[in-house]
Amino acid sequence: AGLGPPAAPCYRAPLPASTAMAARCSSRQLAALLGTFRLPASATKAQLKGAYYEQAKVLHPDISGPAGKEDFKALLRRYEAATRLLELHATKPCAEAPSDSQRRASRRSEFVADRNADRVLQARRQARVAPER
């Protein structure tokens, strides 16, 4: 069953530092988790599942014995975390975080717009209270 066309990436205006950092951290965390499965950062859920099965065949306690139980649990936790992050990135695709120069340009344009709006408001106030001649 098809899921339809992929969602268009969303555009986010300059993000607050904490939000931008969280987005970068989750991307880094996903890349690190995928690396433990020897997969590139652009890996799909199907590729992750295949890599997990390959490692699970080796680490499963029925194969490696009771000593491998903790390794298998750690593998399962990494797989579940990577799957959650992949789903998060799939359901909320976002454009790359803006660069520092893009953030500065945006702030400058907002400042100029605010300054111009202040001048217009000031001119309107002065026009209202201007004494008659």
C-alpha positions in Angstrom: 0.0 0.0 0.0 1.4 3.3 -1.0 1.7 6.1 1.5 1.3 8.8 -1.1 3.8 11.4 -2.1 6.5 12.4 0.4 5.8 15.4 2.5 7.3 18.6 1.2 10.1 19.8 3.5 8.9 22.5 5.9 10.7 25.8 6.1 11.5 27.2 9.5 12.3 30.8 10.1 15.4 31.2 12.2 15.0 28.8 15.1 15.7 29.7 18.7 19.1 28.4 19.6 17.7 25.6 21.8 15.4 24.3 19.1 18.1 24.4 16.4 20.6 22.7 18.7 18.0 19.9 19.4 17.5 19.3 15.7 21.2 19.1 15.1 21.7 16.9 18.1 19.0 14.4 17.0 20.6 14.3 13.5 24.0 13.7 15.0 22.6 11.1 17.3 20.9 9.3 14.4 24.1 9.4 12.4 26.0 7.9 15.4 23.4 5.2 15.9 23.3 4.3 12.2 27.1 4.2 12.3 27.0 1.4 15.0 25.1 -0.6 12.4 27.7 0.3 9.7 25.2 2.4 7.8 25.4 5.8 6.3 23.5 8.7 7.8 21.1 8.6 4.8 20.1 5.0 5.5 16.4 3.9 5.3 14.4 2.1 7.8 14.6 -1.1 5.7 18.4 -0.9 5.6 18.4 -0.4 9.4 16.2 -3.4 9.9 18.4 -5.6 7.7 21.6 -4.5 9.5 19.9 -5.1 12.9 18.9 -8.7 11.8 22.5 -9.4 10.7 23.9 -8.3 14.0 21.1 -10.0 16.0 21.9 -13.3 14.4 25.4 -13.1 15.9 24.6 -11.6 19.3 21.4 -13.4 20.1 21.8 -15.4 23.5 20.7 -18.6 21.8 23.7 -18.3 19.5 26.3 -16.5 21.6 25.3 -18.0 24.9 24.3 -16.3 28.2 27.3 -14.0 28.1 26.0 -12.2 25.0 22.6 -11.3 26.6 23.7 -7.8 27.6 25.2 -7.1 24.2 22.0 -8.2 22.6 19.9 -5.9 24.9 22.2 -3.0 24.0 21.8 -3.8 20.3 18.0 -3.8 20.7 18.1 -0.5 22.5 20.2 1.1 19.8 17.9 -0.3 17.1 14.8 1.0 18.8 16.4 4.5 19.3 17.5 4.6 15.7 14.1 3.5 14.5 12.4 6.3 16.6 14.7 8.9 15.2 14.3 7.7 11.6 10.5 7.9 12.1 10.8 11.4 13.6 12.9 12.6 10.6 10.5 10.9 8.2 7.4 12.5 9.7 8.9 16.0 10.2 11.2 16.7 7.3 12.7 20.1 7.7 15.0 22.2 5.6 18.6 22.6 6.8 19.0 24.9 9.7 19.8 28.4 8.5 23.5 29.4 8.4 24.8 32.2 10.7 24.9 34.6 7.7 21.2 33.8 6.9 20.3 34.4 10.6 22.1 37.7 10.6 20.4 38.8 7.4 17.0 37.8 8.7 17.6 39.8 11.9 18.8 42.8 10.0 15.7 42.8 7.8 13.5 42.4 10.8 15.3 45.3 12.5 14.9 47.5 9.4 11.2 46.6 9.1 10.7 47.4 12.8 12.6 50.7 12.5 10.5 51.7 9.5 7.3 50.8 11.3 8.3 52.9 14.3 9.0 55.9 12.0 5.5 55.5 10.4 3.8 55.3 13.8 5.7 58.3 15.0 4.8 60.3 11.9 1.1 59.4 12.4 1.2 60.5 16.0 2.8 63.8 15.1 0.2 64.4 12.4 -2.6 63.9 14.9 -1.2 66.3 17.5 0.2 68.9 15.2 -1.0 72.4 16.2 -3.1 74.2 13.7 -1.6 77.2 12.0 
